[in-house]
């Protein structure tokens, strides 16, 4: 059984799982999004006493906290005990593009040149992570949700603002990848 779980699964497995989860959420009148967990956590620790945005009944959203904890736990279990024995298969063109940016592909999902402790603990790495975190936080708040909330939940509910947000996410990703990232790294 463990060998079956450790193998790469077909791409449509995750699509089917997401579809089933979305049908269940729609049935129960819930909407999916990871960024709403930050709002819930801030409310739990009392931010609602100071800021009206955080003044709501967080217990109605605790199901999403369980989803967040399950995702963290699942990621830890996967990275610790279910690692594939073979390195990540990546296109030679992508490897070449990474090398042009000064990032060595080491067969891992996240290259250690930009996700390893040496980079994170450097001043440049710290600034990149801090700036990225601020931009993601601002963008999430400004867009009224995160990529998963808009792209999965919003689009499945046929919400036009989510479609606009997803198009914006893609444009931002392309600008970052092709114009800004070469200057940052």
C-alpha positions in Angstrom: 0.0 0.0 0.0 2.8 2.4 0.9 4.4 1.9 -2.6 1.1 2.8 -4.2 0.9 6.0 -2.3 4.5 6.9 -3.0 4.1 6.7 -6.7 3.3 9.7 -8.8 -0.5 9.7 -9.4 -2.2 10.8 -12.6 -2.9 14.5 -12.8 -6.7 14.0 -12.9 -6.7 12.5 -9.4 -6.2 15.9 -7.8 -8.8 17.4 -10.1 -11.3 14.8 -9.1 -10.6 15.3 -5.5 -11.0 19.1 -5.8 -14.2 18.7 -7.7 -15.6 16.4 -5.0 -14.6 18.8 -2.2 -16.2 21.8 -4.1 -19.5 19.9 -4.6 -19.5 19.1 -0.8 -18.7 22.8 0.1 -21.4 24.1 -2.3 -23.9 21.6 -0.8 -23.1 22.9 2.8 -23.0 26.5 1.7 -19.3 27.0 2.4 -16.6 28.7 0.4 -13.0 27.6 0.2 -9.9 29.7 0.6 -6.7 29.5 2.6 -6.3 33.2 3.2 -9.5 33.3 5.3 -7.7 31.2 7.9 -5.4 34.2 8.7 -8.5 36.3 9.4 -9.9 33.6 11.5 -6.7 33.2 13.5 -6.5 37.0 14.1 -10.1 37.0 15.3 -9.4 34.1 17.6 -6.6 36.0 19.4 -8.8 39.1 19.8 -8.1 41.4 16.9 -11.9 41.9 16.5 -11.7 44.2 19.6 -9.5 46.6 17.7 -10.4 46.2 14.0 -14.0 45.8 12.7 -12.8 43.5 9.8 -11.9 40.9 12.4 -15.1 41.2 14.4 -17.1 38.0 13.4 -18.0 34.6 14.7 -14.8 32.7 14.0 -16.3 29.4 15.3 -18.4 29.2 12.1 -15.1 29.0 10.2 -13.3 26.5 12.3 -13.9 23.8 9.6 -11.4 25.8 7.4 -8.9 25.7 10.2 -9.1 21.9 10.3 -8.5 21.9 6.5 -5.4 24.2 7.1 -4.1 21.9 9.8 -4.7 18.8 7.7 -2.9 20.4 4.8 0.2 21.2 7.0 0.1 17.7 8.5 -0.4 16.1 5.1 2.6 18.1 3.6 4.8 17.0 6.6 3.8 13.4 6.3 4.4 13.5 2.5 7.8 15.2 2.8 9.0 13.0 5.6 7.7 9.5 4.9 6.3 9.5 1.4 9.2 11.0 -0.6 9.6 9.5 -4.0 12.8 7.5 -4.6 13.3 9.2 -7.9 14.2 12.9 -8.3 11.7 15.3 -9.8 11.3 15.1 -13.5 11.7 18.6 -15.0 11.9 19.8 -18.5 15.4 20.5 -19.8 14.2 24.0 -21.0 13.1 24.8 -17.5 16.4 23.6 -16.0 18.2 25.8 -18.5 16.0 28.8 -17.6 16.7 28.2 -13.9 20.4 28.1 -14.6 20.2 31.4 -16.4 18.8 32.9 -13.2 21.6 31.4 -11.2 19.4 28.6 -9.7 20.8 25.1 -9.7 18.2 22.4 -10.2 18.9 19.7 -7.5 16.1 17.3 -8.2 13.9 18.6 -5.4 10.5 20.2 -5.7 11.9 23.5 -4.2 15.5 24.3 -5.3 17.7 24.7 -2.2 19.4 27.7 -3.9 16.3 29.8 -3.2 14.5 27.7 -0.6 17.4 26.4 1.5 18.4 27.7 4.9 21.5 29.3 3.5 19.5 31.5 1.2 16.7 32.2 3.8 19.2 33.2 6.5 21.1 35.6 4.1 20.1 39.3 4.1 19.1 39.1 0.4 17.0 36.0 1.1 15.4 37.6 4.1 14.4 40.7 2.2 13.0 38.7 -0.7 10.9 36.6 1.6 9.7 39.6 3.6 8.9 41.6 0.5 7.1 38.6 -1.1 5.1 38.0 2.1 4.0 41.6 2.2 3.0 41.6 -1.4 1.1 38.3 -1.0 -0.7 39.6 2.1 -1.6 42.9 0.5 -2.7 41.3 -2.8 -4.8 38.7 -0.9 -6.5 41.4 1.0 -6.9 43.8 -1.9 -8.3 41.0 -4.2 -10.7 39.8 -1.4 -9.1 36.3 -1.3 -6.2 34.1 -2.4 -5.6 32.2 -5.5 -7.2 29.0 -4.2 -10.3 30.9 -3.0 -10.8 32.7 -6.3 -9.6 30.1 -8.7 -11.3 27.1 -7.1 -14.2 28.4 -5.1 -15.0 31.6 -6.9 -14.8 30.2 -10.4 -16.9 27.2 -9.5 -19.5 29.6 -8.2 -19.3 31.5 -11.5 -18.3 34.8 -9.9 -17.1 37.4 -12.3 -14.8 39.1 -9.7 -13.0 35.8 -9.2 -12.5 35.5 -12.9 -11.0 39.0 -13.0 -8.8 38.2 -10.0 -7.5 34.9 -11.6 -6.7 36.7 -14.8 -4.8 39.3 -12.7 -2.9 36.5 -10.8 -1.8 35.0 -14.1 -0.7 38.4 -15.5 1.2 39.1 -12.3 2.9 35.7 -12.4 4.0 36.2 -16.0 5.3 39.7 -15.2 7.2 38.4 -12.1 8.6 35.4 -13.9 9.8 37.1 -17.1 10.5 40.7 -16.1 11.1 41.0 -12.3 12.6 37.7 -11.2 15.8 38.0 -13.4 16.5 41.3 -11.6 15.8 40.0 -8.1 17.9 36.9 -8.3 
